[in-house]
Amino acid sequence: PIPYLLKLWFAAFLGAAAGWGCKLMLGPRHPIPVATVVLGIYGTCYFAVTFAFGIPEARNVIGRVLRIVKSLKR
């Protein structure tokens, strides 16, 4: 459905904007650490926005991550 796709594209756009802004702030550095930081920010932003929109796949992934973190704390 169109609203579902719009939510995913909006999340991707926000994640890309956040990653691009971070890349600009980091300046010229070695590409591997920059890519690690930028992609981490993109992914975190994307999953946060899709989770907030109630996208089921994002809720499943974040739920699994939280369960793994809880099991590691024991």
mmCIF file as gemmi writes it, N, C-alpha and C atoms, coordinates in Angstrom:
data_model
loop_
_atom_site.group_PDB
_atom_site.id
_atom_site.type_symbol
_atom_site.label_atom_id
_atom_site.label_alt_id
_atom_site.label_comp_id
_atom_site.label_asym_id
_atom_site.label_entity_id
_atom_site.label_seq_id
_atom_site.pdbx_PDB_ins_code
_atom_site.Cartn_x
_atom_site.Cartn_y
_atom_site.Cartn_z
_atom_site.occupancy
_atom_site.B_iso_or_equiv
_atom_site.pdbx_formal_charge
_atom_site.auth_seq_id
_atom_site.auth_asym_id
_atom_site.pdbx_PDB_model_num
ATOM 1 N N . PRO Axp A 1 ? 0.825 -1.21 0 1 0 ? 1 A 1
ATOM 2 C CA . PRO Axp A 1 ? 0 0 0 1 0 ? 1 A 1
ATOM 3 C C . PRO Axp A 1 ? 0.868 1.273 0 1 0 ? 1 A 1
ATOM 4 N N . ILE Axp A 2 ? 0.343 2.299 -0.582 1 0 ? 2 A 1
ATOM 5 C CA . ILE Axp A 2 ? 1.061 3.564 -0.721 1 0 ? 2 A 1
ATOM 6 C C . ILE Axp A 2 ? 1.46 4.167 0.633 1 0 ? 2 A 1
ATOM 7 N N . PRO Axp A 3 ? 0.58 4.227 1.635 1 0 ? 3 A 1
ATOM 8 C CA . PRO Axp A 3 ? 1.012 4.822 2.919 1 0 ? 3 A 1
ATOM 9 C C . PRO Axp A 3 ? 2.189 4.078 3.554 1 0 ? 3 A 1
ATOM 10 N N . TYR Axp A 4 ? 2.207 2.772 3.409 1 0 ? 4 A 1
ATOM 11 C CA . TYR Axp A 4 ? 3.303 1.951 3.929 1 0 ? 4 A 1
ATOM 12 C C . TYR Axp A 4 ? 4.611 2.322 3.239 1 0 ? 4 A 1
ATOM 13 N N . LEU Axp A 5 ? 4.575 2.422 1.91 1 0 ? 5 A 1
ATOM 14 C CA . LEU Axp A 5 ? 5.778 2.785 1.158 1 0 ? 5 A 1
ATOM 15 C C . LEU Axp A 5 ? 6.245 4.193 1.493 1 0 ? 5 A 1
ATOM 16 N N . LEU Axp A 6 ? 5.304 5.111 1.661 1 0 ? 6 A 1
ATOM 17 C CA . LEU Axp A 6 ? 5.671 6.482 2.01 1 0 ? 6 A 1
ATOM 18 C C . LEU Axp A 6 ? 6.377 6.539 3.364 1 0 ? 6 A 1
ATOM 19 N N . LYS Axp A 7 ? 5.915 5.742 4.311 1 0 ? 7 A 1
ATOM 20 C CA . LYS Axp A 7 ? 6.569 5.695 5.625 1 0 ? 7 A 1
ATOM 21 C C . LYS Axp A 7 ? 7.998 5.179 5.503 1 0 ? 7 A 1
ATOM 22 N N . LEU Axp A 8 ? 8.173 4.123 4.691 1 0 ? 8 A 1
ATOM 23 C CA . LEU Axp A 8 ? 9.515 3.573 4.518 1 0 ? 8 A 1
ATOM 24 C C . LEU Axp A 8 ? 10.436 4.564 3.817 1 0 ? 8 A 1
ATOM 25 N N . TRP Axp A 9 ? 9.955 5.234 2.773 1 0 ? 9 A 1
ATOM 26 C CA . TRP Axp A 9 ? 10.767 6.214 2.064 1 0 ? 9 A 1
ATOM 27 C C . TRP Axp A 9 ? 11.091 7.413 2.945 1 0 ? 9 A 1
ATOM 28 N N . PHE Axp A 10 ? 10.133 7.837 3.759 1 0 ? 10 A 1
ATOM 29 C CA . PHE Axp A 10 ? 10.38 8.956 4.665 1 0 ? 10 A 1
ATOM 30 C C . PHE Axp A 10 ? 11.462 8.581 5.672 1 0 ? 10 A 1
ATOM 31 N N . ALA Axp A 11 ? 11.379 7.372 6.224 1 0 ? 11 A 1
ATOM 32 C CA . ALA Axp A 11 ? 12.396 6.904 7.169 1 0 ? 11 A 1
ATOM 33 C C . ALA Axp A 11 ? 13.764 6.832 6.495 1 0 ? 11 A 1
ATOM 34 N N . ALA Axp A 12 ? 13.799 6.344 5.258 1 0 ? 12 A 1
ATOM 35 C CA . ALA Axp A 12 ? 15.069 6.251 4.529 1 0 ? 12 A 1
ATOM 36 C C . ALA Axp A 12 ? 15.635 7.646 4.269 1 0 ? 12 A 1
ATOM 37 N N . PHE Axp A 13 ? 14.766 8.587 3.907 1 0 ? 13 A 1
ATOM 38 C CA . PHE Axp A 13 ? 15.214 9.956 3.658 1 0 ? 13 A 1
ATOM 39 C C . PHE Axp A 13 ? 15.801 10.584 4.924 1 0 ? 13 A 1
ATOM 40 N N . LEU Axp A 14 ? 15.107 10.433 6.044 1 0 ? 14 A 1
ATOM 41 C CA . LEU Axp A 14 ? 15.623 10.995 7.305 1 0 ? 14 A 1
ATOM 42 C C . LEU Axp A 14 ? 16.943 10.338 7.711 1 0 ? 14 A 1
ATOM 43 N N . GLY Axp A 15 ? 17.031 9.032 7.555 1 0 ? 15 A 1
ATOM 44 C CA . GLY Axp A 15 ? 18.275 8.338 7.875 1 0 ? 15 A 1
ATOM 45 C C . GLY Axp A 15 ? 19.422 8.794 6.989 1 0 ? 15 A 1
ATOM 46 N N . ALA Axp A 16 ? 19.131 8.959 5.689 1 0 ? 16 A 1
ATOM 47 C CA . ALA Axp A 16 ? 20.164 9.42 4.759 1 0 ? 16 A 1
ATOM 48 C C . ALA Axp A 16 ? 20.593 10.854 5.083 1 0 ? 16 A 1
ATOM 49 N N . ALA Axp A 17 ? 19.644 11.7 5.439 1 0 ? 17 A 1
ATOM 50 C CA . ALA Axp A 17 ? 19.974 13.085 5.793 1 0 ? 17 A 1
ATOM 51 C C . ALA Axp A 17 ? 20.848 13.12 7.046 1 0 ? 17 A 1
ATOM 52 N N . ALA Axp A 18 ? 20.507 12.302 8.038 1 0 ? 18 A 1
ATOM 53 C CA . ALA Axp A 18 ? 21.305 12.256 9.257 1 0 ? 18 A 1
ATOM 54 C C . ALA Axp A 18 ? 22.711 11.723 8.97 1 0 ? 18 A 1
ATOM 55 N N . GLY Axp A 19 ? 22.801 10.675 8.165 1 0 ? 19 A 1
ATOM 56 C CA . GLY Axp A 19 ? 24.107 10.119 7.801 1 0 ? 19 A 1
ATOM 57 C C . GLY Axp A 19 ? 24.945 11.103 6.997 1 0 ? 19 A 1
ATOM 58 N N . TRP Axp A 20 ? 24.316 11.799 6.055 1 0 ? 20 A 1
ATOM 59 C CA . TRP Axp A 20 ? 25.035 12.775 5.23 1 0 ? 20 A 1
ATOM 60 C C . TRP Axp A 20 ? 25.531 13.937 6.087 1 0 ? 20 A 1
ATOM 61 N N . GLY Axp A 21 ? 24.68 14.413 7.008 1 0 ? 21 A 1
ATOM 62 C CA . GLY Axp A 21 ? 25.097 15.491 7.909 1 0 ? 21 A 1
ATOM 63 C C . GLY Axp A 21 ? 26.286 15.08 8.761 1 0 ? 21 A 1
ATOM 64 N N . CYS Axp A 22 ? 26.266 13.852 9.241 1 0 ? 22 A 1
ATOM 65 C CA . CYS Axp A 22 ? 27.388 13.34 10.031 1 0 ? 22 A 1
ATOM 66 C C . CYS Axp A 22 ? 28.655 13.267 9.181 1 0 ? 22 A 1
ATOM 67 N N . LYS Axp A 23 ? 28.512 12.818 7.934 1 0 ? 23 A 1
ATOM 68 C CA . LYS Axp A 23 ? 29.668 12.727 7.037 1 0 ? 23 A 1
ATOM 69 C C . LYS Axp A 23 ? 30.282 14.105 6.816 1 0 ? 23 A 1
ATOM 70 N N . LEU Axp A 24 ? 29.441 15.098 6.644 1 0 ? 24 A 1
ATOM 71 C CA . LEU Axp A 24 ? 29.944 16.457 6.444 1 0 ? 24 A 1
ATOM 72 C C . LEU Axp A 24 ? 30.642 16.984 7.701 1 0 ? 24 A 1
ATOM 73 N N . MET Axp A 25 ? 30.108 16.641 8.862 1 0 ? 25 A 1
ATOM 74 C CA . MET Axp A 25 ? 30.721 17.096 10.116 1 0 ? 25 A 1
ATOM 75 C C . MET Axp A 25 ? 32.057 16.405 10.378 1 0 ? 25 A 1
ATOM 76 N N . LEU Axp A 26 ? 32.204 15.163 9.943 1 0 ? 26 A 1
ATOM 77 C CA . LEU Axp A 26 ? 33.449 14.43 10.179 1 0 ? 26 A 1
ATOM 78 C C . LEU Axp A 26 ? 34.592 14.948 9.309 1 0 ? 26 A 1
ATOM 79 N N . GLY Axp A 27 ? 34.263 15.48 8.152 1 0 ? 27 A 1
ATOM 80 C CA . GLY Axp A 27 ? 35.303 16.001 7.273 1 0 ? 27 A 1
ATOM 81 C C . GLY Axp A 27 ? 36.098 14.892 6.613 1 0 ? 27 A 1
ATOM 82 N N . PRO Axp A 28 ? 37.229 15.254 6.008 1 0 ? 28 A 1
ATOM 83 C CA . PRO Axp A 28 ? 38.029 14.242 5.299 1 0 ? 28 A 1
ATOM 84 C C . PRO Axp A 28 ? 38.765 13.327 6.29 1 0 ? 28 A 1
ATOM 85 N N . ARG Axp A 29 ? 38.366 12.109 6.299 1 0 ? 29 A 1
ATOM 86 C CA . ARG Axp A 29 ? 38.978 11.088 7.152 1 0 ? 29 A 1
ATOM 87 C C . ARG Axp A 29 ? 39.097 9.802 6.34 1 0 ? 29 A 1
ATOM 88 N N . HIS Axp A 30 ? 39.664 8.79 6.946 1 0 ? 30 A 1
ATOM 89 C CA . HIS Axp A 30 ? 39.756 7.49 6.286 1 0 ? 30 A 1
ATOM 90 C C . HIS Axp A 30 ? 38.335 6.965 6.046 1 0 ? 30 A 1
ATOM 91 N N . PRO Axp A 31 ? 38.063 6.401 4.87 1 0 ? 31 A 1
ATOM 92 C CA . PRO Axp A 31 ? 36.685 6.043 4.528 1 0 ? 31 A 1
ATOM 93 C C . PRO Axp A 31 ? 36.056 4.926 5.363 1 0 ? 31 A 1
ATOM 94 N N . ILE Axp A 32 ? 36.841 4.007 5.878 1 0 ? 32 A 1
ATOM 95 C CA . ILE Axp A 32 ? 36.243 2.885 6.616 1 0 ? 32 A 1
ATOM 96 C C . ILE Axp A 32 ? 35.626 3.344 7.939 1 0 ? 32 A 1
ATOM 97 N N . PRO Axp A 33 ? 36.335 4.104 8.79 1 0 ? 33 A 1
ATOM 98 C CA . PRO Axp A 33 ? 35.678 4.573 10.004 1 0 ? 33 A 1
ATOM 99 C C . PRO Axp A 33 ? 34.495 5.51 9.711 1 0 ? 33 A 1
ATOM 100 N N . VAL Axp A 34 ? 34.639 6.334 8.686 1 0 ? 34 A 1
ATOM 101 C CA . VAL Axp A 34 ? 33.536 7.231 8.331 1 0 ? 34 A 1
ATOM 102 C C . VAL Axp A 34 ? 32.319 6.415 7.906 1 0 ? 34 A 1
ATOM 103 N N . ALA Axp A 35 ? 32.527 5.405 7.079 1 0 ? 35 A 1
ATOM 104 C CA . ALA Axp A 35 ? 31.417 4.559 6.63 1 0 ? 35 A 1
ATOM 105 C C . ALA Axp A 35 ? 30.756 3.852 7.809 1 0 ? 35 A 1
ATOM 106 N N . THR Axp A 36 ? 31.559 3.395 8.763 1 0 ? 36 A 1
ATOM 107 C CA . THR Axp A 36 ? 31.01 2.718 9.937 1 0 ? 36 A 1
ATOM 108 C C . THR Axp A 36 ? 30.092 3.648 10.726 1 0 ? 36 A 1
ATOM 109 N N . VAL Axp A 37 ? 30.546 4.857 10.955 1 0 ? 37 A 1
ATOM 110 C CA . VAL Axp A 37 ? 29.752 5.826 11.718 1 0 ? 37 A 1
ATOM 111 C C . VAL Axp A 37 ? 28.51 6.241 10.933 1 0 ? 37 A 1
ATOM 112 N N . VAL Axp A 38 ? 28.688 6.58 9.662 1 0 ? 38 A 1
ATOM 113 C CA . VAL Axp A 38 ? 27.57 7.066 8.854 1 0 ? 38 A 1
ATOM 114 C C . VAL Axp A 38 ? 26.505 5.984 8.685 1 0 ? 38 A 1
ATOM 115 N N . LEU Axp A 39 ? 26.905 4.763 8.378 1 0 ? 39 A 1
ATOM 116 C CA . LEU Axp A 39 ? 25.925 3.694 8.213 1 0 ? 39 A 1
ATOM 117 C C . LEU Axp A 39 ? 25.254 3.324 9.535 1 0 ? 39 A 1
ATOM 118 N N . GLY Axp A 40 ? 26.005 3.422 10.626 1 0 ? 40 A 1
ATOM 119 C CA . GLY Axp A 40 ? 25.4 3.192 11.941 1 0 ? 40 A 1
ATOM 120 C C . GLY Axp A 40 ? 24.332 4.22 12.254 1 0 ? 40 A 1
ATOM 121 N N . ILE Axp A 41 ? 24.611 5.462 11.946 1 0 ? 41 A 1
ATOM 122 C CA . ILE Axp A 41 ? 23.629 6.527 12.178 1 0 ? 41 A 1
ATOM 123 C C . ILE Axp A 41 ? 22.429 6.345 11.257 1 0 ? 41 A 1
ATOM 124 N N . TYR Axp A 42 ? 22.689 6.018 9.99 1 0 ? 42 A 1
ATOM 125 C CA . TYR Axp A 42 ? 21.587 5.784 9.06 1 0 ? 42 A 1
ATOM 126 C C . TYR Axp A 42 ? 20.679 4.664 9.574 1 0 ? 42 A 1
ATOM 127 N N . GLY Axp A 43 ? 21.271 3.535 9.916 1 0 ? 43 A 1
ATOM 128 C CA . GLY Axp A 43 ? 20.484 2.388 10.369 1 0 ? 43 A 1
ATOM 129 C C . GLY Axp A 43 ? 19.709 2.668 11.643 1 0 ? 43 A 1
ATOM 130 N N . THR Axp A 44 ? 20.354 3.333 12.589 1 0 ? 44 A 1
ATOM 131 C CA . THR Axp A 44 ? 19.681 3.663 13.841 1 0 ? 44 A 1
ATOM 132 C C . THR Axp A 44 ? 18.502 4.588 13.59 1 0 ? 44 A 1
ATOM 133 N N . CYS Axp A 45 ? 18.708 5.601 12.784 1 0 ? 45 A 1
ATOM 134 C CA . CYS Axp A 45 ? 17.642 6.544 12.465 1 0 ? 45 A 1
ATOM 135 C C . CYS Axp A 45 ? 16.514 5.845 11.713 1 0 ? 45 A 1
ATOM 136 N N . TYR Axp A 46 ? 16.863 5.026 10.739 1 0 ? 46 A 1
ATOM 137 C CA . TYR Axp A 46 ? 15.852 4.319 9.944 1 0 ? 46 A 1
ATOM 138 C C . TYR Axp A 46 ? 14.988 3.425 10.838 1 0 ? 46 A 1
ATOM 139 N N . PHE Axp A 47 ? 15.632 2.633 11.692 1 0 ? 47 A 1
ATOM 140 C CA . PHE Axp A 47 ? 14.864 1.738 12.549 1 0 ? 47 A 1
ATOM 141 C C . PHE Axp A 47 ? 14.053 2.507 13.592 1 0 ? 47 A 1
ATOM 142 N N . ALA Axp A 48 ? 14.587 3.604 14.091 1 0 ? 48 A 1
ATOM 143 C CA . ALA Axp A 48 ? 13.831 4.399 15.061 1 0 ? 48 A 1
ATOM 144 C C . ALA Axp A 48 ? 12.57 4.98 14.427 1 0 ? 48 A 1
ATOM 145 N N . VAL Axp A 49 ? 12.698 5.512 13.226 1 0 ? 49 A 1
ATOM 146 C CA . VAL Axp A 49 ? 11.533 6.11 12.558 1 0 ? 49 A 1
ATOM 147 C C . VAL Axp A 49 ? 10.522 5.036 12.17 1 0 ? 49 A 1
ATOM 148 N N . THR Axp A 50 ? 10.976 3.922 11.61 1 0 ? 50 A 1
ATOM 149 C CA . THR Axp A 50 ? 10.028 2.871 11.24 1 0 ? 50 A 1
ATOM 150 C C . THR Axp A 50 ? 9.377 2.254 12.478 1 0 ? 50 A 1
ATOM 151 N N . PHE Axp A 51 ? 10.112 2.173 13.575 1 0 ? 51 A 1
ATOM 152 C CA . PHE Axp A 51 ? 9.521 1.697 14.829 1 0 ? 51 A 1
ATOM 153 C C . PHE Axp A 51 ? 8.44 2.665 15.306 1 0 ? 51 A 1
ATOM 154 N N . ALA Axp A 52 ? 8.727 3.956 15.223 1 0 ? 52 A 1
ATOM 155 C CA . ALA Axp A 52 ? 7.756 4.972 15.64 1 0 ? 52 A 1
ATOM 156 C C . ALA Axp A 52 ? 6.513 4.95 14.753 1 0 ? 52 A 1
ATOM 157 N N . PHE Axp A 53 ? 6.674 4.623 13.478 1 0 ? 53 A 1
ATOM 158 C CA . PHE Axp A 53 ? 5.539 4.529 12.564 1 0 ? 53 A 1
ATOM 159 C C . PHE Axp A 53 ? 4.752 3.232 12.742 1 0 ? 53 A 1
ATOM 160 N N . GLY Axp A 54 ? 5.283 2.309 13.519 1 0 ? 54 A 1
ATOM 161 C CA . GLY Axp A 54 ? 4.593 1.049 13.769 1 0 ? 54 A 1
ATOM 162 C C . GLY Axp A 54 ? 4.765 0.015 12.664 1 0 ? 54 A 1
ATOM 163 N N . ILE Axp A 55 ? 5.86 0.088 11.939 1 0 ? 55 A 1
ATOM 164 C CA . ILE Axp A 55 ? 6.129 -0.903 10.889 1 0 ? 55 A 1
ATOM 165 C C . ILE Axp A 55 ? 6.443 -2.239 11.575 1 0 ? 55 A 1
ATOM 166 N N . PRO Axp A 56 ? 5.686 -3.289 11.27 1 0 ? 56 A 1
ATOM 167 C CA . PRO Axp A 56 ? 5.852 -4.562 11.994 1 0 ? 56 A 1
ATOM 168 C C . PRO Axp A 56 ? 7.256 -5.149 11.915 1 0 ? 56 A 1
ATOM 169 N N . GLU Axp A 57 ? 7.901 -5.094 10.761 1 0 ? 57 A 1
ATOM 170 C CA . GLU Axp A 57 ? 9.237 -5.671 10.627 1 0 ? 57 A 1
ATOM 171 C C . GLU Axp A 57 ? 10.241 -4.955 11.535 1 0 ? 57 A 1
ATOM 172 N N . ALA Axp A 58 ? 10.129 -3.638 11.625 1 0 ? 58 A 1
ATOM 173 C CA . ALA Axp A 58 ? 11.028 -2.884 12.498 1 0 ? 58 A 1
ATOM 174 C C . ALA Axp A 58 ? 10.76 -3.239 13.96 1 0 ? 58 A 1
ATOM 175 N N . ARG Axp A 59 ? 9.504 -3.377 14.315 1 0 ? 59 A 1
ATOM 176 C CA . ARG Axp A 59 ? 9.177 -3.761 15.7 1 0 ? 59 A 1
ATOM 177 C C . ARG Axp A 59 ? 9.737 -5.138 16.028 1 0 ? 59 A 1
ATOM 178 N N . ASN Axp A 60 ? 9.686 -6.064 15.059 1 0 ? 60 A 1
ATOM 179 C CA . ASN Axp A 60 ? 10.244 -7.406 15.283 1 0 ? 60 A 1
ATOM 180 C C . ASN Axp A 60 ? 11.75 -7.348 15.48 1 0 ? 60 A 1
ATOM 181 N N . VAL Axp A 61 ? 12.445 -6.616 14.627 1 0 ? 61 A 1
ATOM 182 C CA . VAL Axp A 61 ? 13.907 -6.531 14.732 1 0 ? 61 A 1
ATOM 183 C C . VAL Axp A 61 ? 14.308 -5.886 16.051 1 0 ? 61 A 1
ATOM 184 N N . ILE Axp A 62 ? 13.688 -4.787 16.395 1 0 ? 62 A 1
ATOM 185 C CA . ILE Axp A 62 ? 14.036 -4.094 17.644 1 0 ? 62 A 1
ATOM 186 C C . ILE Axp A 62 ? 13.675 -4.959 18.85 1 0 ? 62 A 1
ATOM 187 N N . GLY Axp A 63 ? 12.57 -5.681 18.767 1 0 ? 63 A 1
ATOM 188 C CA . GLY Axp A 63 ? 12.206 -6.601 19.849 1 0 ? 63 A 1
ATOM 189 C C . GLY Axp A 63 ? 13.251 -7.686 20.044 1 0 ? 63 A 1
ATOM 190 N N . ARG Axp A 64 ? 13.765 -8.236 18.947 1 0 ? 64 A 1
ATOM 191 C CA . ARG Axp A 64 ? 14.809 -9.26 19.041 1 0 ? 64 A 1
ATOM 192 C C . ARG Axp A 64 ? 16.084 -8.694 19.65 1 0 ? 64 A 1
ATOM 193 N N . VAL Axp A 65 ? 16.466 -7.516 19.215 1 0 ? 65 A 1
ATOM 194 C CA . VAL Axp A 65 ? 17.672 -6.889 19.761 1 0 ? 65 A 1
ATOM 195 C C . VAL Axp A 65 ? 17.517 -6.657 21.257 1 0 ? 65 A 1
ATOM 196 N N . LEU Axp A 66 ? 16.365 -6.162 21.675 1 0 ? 66 A 1
ATOM 197 C CA . LEU Axp A 66 ? 16.14 -5.919 23.107 1 0 ? 66 A 1
ATOM 198 C C . LEU Axp A 66 ? 16.166 -7.22 23.906 1 0 ? 66 A 1
ATOM 199 N N . ARG Axp A 67 ? 15.611 -8.293 23.347 1 0 ? 67 A 1
ATOM 200 C CA . ARG Axp A 67 ? 15.663 -9.589 24.048 1 0 ? 67 A 1
ATOM 201 C C . ARG Axp A 67 ? 17.1 -10.086 24.182 1 0 ? 67 A 1
ATOM 202 N N . ILE Axp A 68 ? 17.894 -9.909 23.145 1 0 ? 68 A 1
ATOM 203 C CA . ILE Axp A 68 ? 19.303 -10.327 23.204 1 0 ? 68 A 1
ATOM 204 C C . ILE Axp A 68 ? 20.057 -9.497 24.254 1 0 ? 68 A 1
ATOM 205 N N . VAL Axp A 69 ? 19.819 -8.198 24.27 1 0 ? 69 A 1
ATOM 206 C CA . VAL Axp A 69 ? 20.494 -7.333 25.258 1 0 ? 69 A 1
ATOM 207 C C . VAL Axp A 69 ? 20.089 -7.725 26.667 1 0 ? 69 A 1
ATOM 208 N N . LYS Axp A 70 ? 18.798 -8.019 26.872 1 0 ? 70 A 1
ATOM 209 C CA . LYS Axp A 70 ? 18.341 -8.437 28.203 1 0 ? 70 A 1
ATOM 210 C C . LYS Axp A 70 ? 18.988 -9.751 28.622 1 0 ? 70 A 1
ATOM 211 N N . SER Axp A 71 ? 19.131 -10.695 27.681 1 0 ? 71 A 1
ATOM 212 C CA . SER Axp A 71 ? 19.731 -11.978 28.024 1 0 ? 71 A 1
ATOM 213 C C . SER Axp A 71 ? 21.226 -11.833 28.315 1 0 ? 71 A 1
ATOM 214 N N . LEU Axp A 72 ? 21.877 -10.854 27.701 1 0 ? 72 A 1
ATOM 215 C CA . LEU Axp A 72 ? 23.304 -10.64 27.983 1 0 ? 72 A 1
ATOM 216 C C . LEU Axp A 72 ? 23.533 -10.015 29.352 1 0 ? 72 A 1
ATOM 217 N N . LYS Axp A 73 ? 22.546 -9.286 29.851 1 0 ? 73 A 1
ATOM 218 C CA . LYS Axp A 73 ? 22.68 -8.636 31.158 1 0 ? 73 A 1
ATOM 219 C C . LYS Axp A 73 ? 22.591 -9.632 32.305 1 0 ? 73 A 1
ATOM 220 N N . ARG Axp A 74 ? 22.035 -10.81 32.045 1 0 ? 74 A 1
ATOM 221 C CA . ARG Axp A 74 ? 21.866 -11.8 33.128 1 0 ? 74 A 1
ATOM 222 C C . ARG Axp A 74 ? 23.142 -12.442 33.501 1 0 ? 74 A 1
